[in-house]
Amino acid sequence: MNKIELPQSYLENMKQLLGSEFDAYLDSFQDSKISGLRVNTLKADPKEFAGMFGPQLEPVLWTTNGFYYDGEERLSKDPCYFAGLYYLQEPSAMAPAQILPVEPGDRVLDLCAAPGGKSTELASRLKGKGILVSNDISNSRAKALLKNLEMAGIPNICVSSEAPEKLSEFLPEFFDCILVDAPCSGEGMFRREPDMIKSYRERGPEDYVPIQRAIMEEAVKMLRPGGYLLYSTCTFDREENEGTIRYILDRHPDMSLCSLPHRHGFADGIGMPECVRLFPHRIEGEGHFVALLQRDGAGERPRRNGRTAQSGASLKLPDEAMAFLSCLNLRRGGTDGLQGQMEEKNGKLYCLPPDFQDMKGAGKGIRFLRTGLLLGELKRGRFEPSQALAMALRKEDYPFTADFQAEDERVIRYLKGETVALREEEASWPDGSWVLVCTDGFPLGWAKKAGLNLKNKYYPGWRWQ
């Protein structure tokens, strides 16, 4: 990219910011776009996954489960992608969710979460315990967020679409960890997405600073004493980054800045060495800023892992639903897995995370797209399991499974929504059975057995195209 295509005021600010590194930064615009994927550790071991793909995957050095790769189109069409084994994510954007110190059993909020790259990583680190509230103020973006969380097979979620001040009204001091990946001027993405320069000319840093600070004010209200608040942007502007952190520290003396590890290629924050900046001329990735704050208070975070969830035994369900649910392995040794309280609402059956009952009146005051795991729908005495449930299961959690190798042409046919033919030796289940369709041992969705055919029940909105 020729430097003249960049706004002059931006170039002057970057030259002042980078000094002797400015020319190296401009040279980075000539480099090819860098693609990354992050392995979903709820479903796969990163080392084993990398072994499946061979030497073309190189590790992202500031993550435990991120890799570089070539050919984004191919991996978005791979059956493993549809099985939720990985998420396609720009490498520098993997840093915030890796840095936030989430532990299994925590209550976690991703306040500006769409499309879900950081939320899916936070959820995998919870390991099915605790609760993740993923919010985006845009309802359309929140729908895309929900899809990505469900594709990743995450059961302990609540997805909302609310303004931060509405959430803080109902959830004061509720969360152990909060991530604010704030809306910003996007300077760090100019190399990857040149079209963002037009938006920058229309709305620069001065438009985003008050928005960022207002969001952070509400986030502080929702953080428990001793909890962690991570702030990140994909911009370089000082006021959007260190300026916002200084604003919060000045207004909230009970908040302090935590020192972050300076991994491969990371730079110090400007005047705040505890923070980190990622520059495209220093790393294989785009621009990012990350700061971690902690609220004063109880140093030992509350442990909620041993809580007993209600079984929902008092809930009256049709016999077909009870028979289906009795086949599932909903309790897994050592994890909360799919445990929780079952609730029926408007003909849909949910499994609510145990911590959801502590959210007081939030269920009535907050606009949720999803609370917990959607198990399925009740239709005139019949039960139809959901796509989200299929993704949250493991193959061994359900007795009737059709497991096809990824190279089997029936996998793509199934993902396209077509009927799939079975061989005689593969059709051992009773007619009318719900069958969990898998590829290489990983669930994709449901089908209904009809003779030697599987009647396709894969969710239409997710189909391979």
GILIN-V484127 format. One record per backbone hydrogen bond with DSSP energy under -0.5 kcal/mol. CO is the residue of the C=O (numbers start at 1). NH is the residue of the N-H. E is the energy in kcal/mol with one decimal. If there is no record, write none. Layout:
BEGIN
co: <CO & CO>
nh: <NH & NH>
e: <E & E>
END
This chain:
BEGIN
co: <2 & 3 & 7 & 8 & 9 & 10 & 11 & 12 & 13 & 14 & 15 & 18 & 19 & 21 & 22 & 23 & 24 & 25 & 26 & 27 & 28 & 35 & 36 & 37 & 38 & 39 & 40 & 40 & 45 & 46 & 47 & 48 & 49 & 50 & 53 & 54 & 56 & 58 & 59 & 60 & 65 & 66 & 67 & 68 & 69 & 71 & 72 & 73 & 74 & 78 & 78 & 79 & 80 & 81 & 85 & 87 & 87 & 90 & 91 & 92 & 94 & 95 & 96 & 100 & 103 & 106 & 106 & 107 & 107 & 108 & 109 & 109 & 110 & 110 & 113 & 116 & 117 & 118 & 119 & 120 & 121 & 122 & 123 & 123 & 123 & 126 & 129 & 131 & 131 & 132 & 132 & 133 & 133 & 134 & 135 & 137 & 138 & 139 & 140 & 141 & 142 & 143 & 144 & 145 & 146 & 147 & 148 & 149 & 150 & 153 & 155 & 156 & 157 & 158 & 158 & 159 & 159 & 160 & 163 & 163 & 164 & 165 & 166 & 167 & 167 & 171 & 175 & 176 & 177 & 178 & 179 & 179 & 179 & 180 & 180 & 186 & 187 & 188 & 189 & 193 & 194 & 195 & 195 & 196 & 197 & 198 & 199 & 204 & 204 & 205 & 205 & 208 & 209 & 210 & 211 & 212 & 213 & 214 & 215 & 216 & 217 & 218 & 219 & 220 & 221 & 222 & 222 & 224 & 227 & 228 & 229 & 230 & 231 & 232 & 233 & 234 & 237 & 238 & 239 & 241 & 242 & 243 & 244 & 245 & 246 & 247 & 248 & 252 & 254 & 256 & 258 & 261 & 263 & 267 & 269 & 269 & 272 & 272 & 274 & 275 & 276 & 277 & 277 & 278 & 279 & 279 & 283 & 288 & 289 & 290 & 291 & 292 & 293 & 294 & 295 & 299 & 302 & 304 & 307 & 312 & 315 & 318 & 319 & 320 & 321 & 322 & 323 & 324 & 324 & 325 & 328 & 330 & 330 & 332 & 335 & 336 & 340 & 341 & 343 & 345 & 347 & 348 & 349 & 349 & 350 & 350 & 351 & 352 & 353 & 354 & 355 & 356 & 359 & 360 & 361 & 361 & 362 & 366 & 367 & 370 & 372 & 373 & 373 & 375 & 376 & 377 & 377 & 379 & 381 & 382 & 383 & 384 & 386 & 387 & 388 & 389 & 390 & 394 & 395 & 397 & 399 & 400 & 401 & 402 & 402 & 404 & 405 & 408 & 408 & 409 & 410 & 411 & 412 & 413 & 414 & 415 & 420 & 423 & 423 & 424 & 426 & 430 & 433 & 435 & 435 & 436 & 437 & 437 & 438 & 439 & 441 & 442 & 445 & 446 & 447 & 448 & 449 & 450 & 452 & 453 & 453 & 454 & 454 & 455 & 459 & 460>
nh: <5 & 6 & 11 & 12 & 13 & 14 & 15 & 16 & 17 & 18 & 19 & 21 & 22 & 25 & 26 & 27 & 28 & 28 & 29 & 30 & 31 & 69 & 89 & 67 & 87 & 41 & 43 & 44 & 49 & 50 & 51 & 52 & 53 & 54 & 56 & 57 & 58 & 68 & 61 & 63 & 39 & 60 & 37 & 58 & 35 & 75 & 76 & 77 & 77 & 81 & 82 & 83 & 85 & 84 & 40 & 38 & 89 & 93 & 94 & 95 & 98 & 99 & 100 & 102 & 106 & 108 & 131 & 176 & 177 & 133 & 111 & 179 & 113 & 135 & 116 & 120 & 121 & 122 & 123 & 124 & 125 & 126 & 126 & 127 & 128 & 129 & 105 & 108 & 133 & 134 & 158 & 110 & 135 & 160 & 113 & 139 & 142 & 143 & 144 & 145 & 146 & 147 & 148 & 149 & 150 & 151 & 152 & 154 & 153 & 155 & 157 & 132 & 372 & 134 & 160 & 369 & 370 & 136 & 166 & 167 & 168 & 169 & 170 & 170 & 171 & 174 & 224 & 228 & 109 & 230 & 111 & 112 & 181 & 182 & 232 & 189 & 190 & 287 & 193 & 196 & 197 & 198 & 199 & 200 & 201 & 202 & 203 & 207 & 208 & 208 & 209 & 212 & 213 & 214 & 215 & 216 & 217 & 218 & 219 & 220 & 221 & 222 & 222 & 223 & 173 & 174 & 175 & 227 & 295 & 178 & 293 & 180 & 291 & 182 & 289 & 188 & 241 & 243 & 244 & 245 & 246 & 247 & 248 & 249 & 250 & 251 & 252 & 255 & 296 & 294 & 292 & 263 & 266 & 277 & 271 & 272 & 269 & 275 & 260 & 269 & 290 & 267 & 279 & 288 & 282 & 283 & 285 & 278 & 233 & 276 & 231 & 258 & 229 & 256 & 226 & 301 & 304 & 307 & 309 & 315 & 317 & 322 & 323 & 324 & 325 & 326 & 327 & 327 & 328 & 328 & 330 & 332 & 338 & 335 & 332 & 339 & 342 & 352 & 350 & 348 & 378 & 345 & 375 & 376 & 343 & 352 & 373 & 341 & 356 & 357 & 358 & 359 & 362 & 363 & 364 & 365 & 366 & 368 & 161 & 159 & 374 & 351 & 375 & 386 & 349 & 379 & 384 & 382 & 320 & 379 & 385 & 377 & 390 & 391 & 392 & 393 & 393 & 397 & 398 & 329 & 401 & 436 & 403 & 404 & 438 & 440 & 408 & 411 & 412 & 413 & 414 & 415 & 416 & 418 & 417 & 464 & 454 & 426 & 427 & 427 & 428 & 433 & 449 & 437 & 447 & 402 & 444 & 445 & 404 & 442 & 395 & 439 & 437 & 457 & 435 & 455 & 432 & 453 & 422 & 450 & 455 & 420 & 456 & 448 & 462 & 463>
e: <-2.0 & -1.6 & -2.2 & -2.4 & -1.9 & -2.6 & -2.3 & -1.8 & -2.3 & -2.9 & -1.9 & -2.0 & -1.8 & -2.1 & -2.3 & -2.4 & -1.2 & -0.5 & -1.4 & -1.9 & -1.3 & -1.5 & -1.6 & -2.8 & -2.1 & -1.0 & -1.9 & -2.2 & -2.8 & -2.5 & -1.8 & -1.4 & -1.2 & -1.5 & -0.5 & -1.4 & -0.6 & -3.6 & -0.6 & -1.9 & -2.9 & -2.5 & -2.5 & -1.3 & -0.6 & -1.5 & -1.6 & -0.5 & -1.2 & -1.2 & -1.3 & -1.4 & -2.3 & -1.5 & -2.9 & -2.7 & -0.6 & -0.9 & -1.5 & -1.4 & -1.1 & -2.0 & -2.2 & -2.4 & -2.1 & -0.6 & -1.9 & -2.1 & -1.8 & -3.0 & -0.7 & -2.8 & -0.6 & -2.8 & -1.3 & -2.7 & -0.9 & -2.4 & -2.7 & -1.7 & -1.6 & -1.0 & -0.6 & -0.9 & -0.7 & -1.7 & -0.7 & -2.8 & -0.5 & -0.7 & -2.1 & -2.6 & -0.5 & -2.4 & -3.2 & -0.6 & -2.1 & -1.4 & -1.3 & -2.1 & -2.4 & -1.9 & -1.9 & -2.1 & -2.6 & -2.7 & -1.4 & -1.6 & -1.4 & -0.6 & -1.2 & -2.2 & -3.4 & -2.6 & -0.6 & -3.2 & -1.6 & -1.7 & -1.3 & -1.6 & -2.5 & -1.0 & -1.0 & -0.7 & -2.0 & -1.1 & -2.6 & -2.5 & -2.2 & -2.9 & -2.3 & -0.5 & -0.6 & -1.2 & -2.5 & -1.9 & -1.4 & -2.1 & -3.2 & -2.4 & -2.0 & -0.9 & -0.9 & -2.2 & -1.9 & -1.2 & -2.9 & -1.8 & -0.8 & -0.8 & -2.1 & -2.8 & -2.2 & -1.8 & -2.3 & -2.3 & -1.9 & -1.6 & -2.1 & -2.3 & -1.3 & -1.0 & -0.7 & -1.2 & -2.5 & -0.7 & -2.6 & -2.4 & -2.4 & -2.3 & -3.1 & -3.2 & -2.5 & -1.8 & -2.2 & -2.0 & -1.4 & -3.3 & -0.5 & -1.9 & -2.9 & -2.0 & -2.0 & -2.5 & -2.4 & -1.7 & -1.7 & -2.3 & -3.4 & -2.5 & -0.5 & -1.2 & -2.3 & -2.7 & -0.8 & -0.5 & -1.0 & -1.8 & -1.6 & -1.1 & -2.4 & -2.7 & -0.5 & -1.8 & -1.7 & -1.6 & -1.3 & -3.1 & -1.5 & -2.3 & -2.9 & -3.2 & -2.9 & -2.5 & -1.1 & -0.7 & -0.6 & -1.7 & -0.6 & -1.6 & -0.7 & -2.3 & -2.7 & -2.1 & -2.7 & -2.0 & -0.6 & -1.4 & -0.5 & -1.0 & -1.2 & -0.5 & -1.2 & -1.7 & -0.6 & -3.6 & -0.5 & -3.0 & -3.0 & -1.7 & -3.3 & -2.9 & -2.7 & -1.3 & -2.2 & -0.6 & -2.4 & -1.5 & -1.9 & -1.1 & -1.4 & -1.7 & -2.5 & -0.6 & -1.4 & -1.8 & -2.5 & -1.1 & -2.2 & -2.3 & -0.5 & -2.3 & -0.8 & -2.2 & -2.9 & -0.6 & -2.5 & -1.7 & -0.6 & -2.7 & -0.5 & -2.4 & -1.7 & -1.9 & -1.4 & -1.1 & -0.6 & -2.0 & -1.3 & -1.8 & -0.8 & -2.8 & -0.6 & -0.7 & -3.2 & -1.7 & -2.0 & -2.1 & -0.6 & -1.7 & -2.5 & -2.4 & -1.6 & -2.5 & -1.8 & -2.3 & -2.9 & -1.8 & -0.7 & -1.1 & -0.7 & -1.7 & -2.4 & -0.8 & -1.6 & -2.0 & -3.3 & -1.3 & -2.6 & -2.0 & -0.7 & -2.4 & -2.7 & -1.7 & -3.3 & -3.5 & -2.7 & -1.3 & -3.4 & -2.8 & -0.6 & -1.8 & -0.5 & -2.4 & -1.9 & -1.3>
END
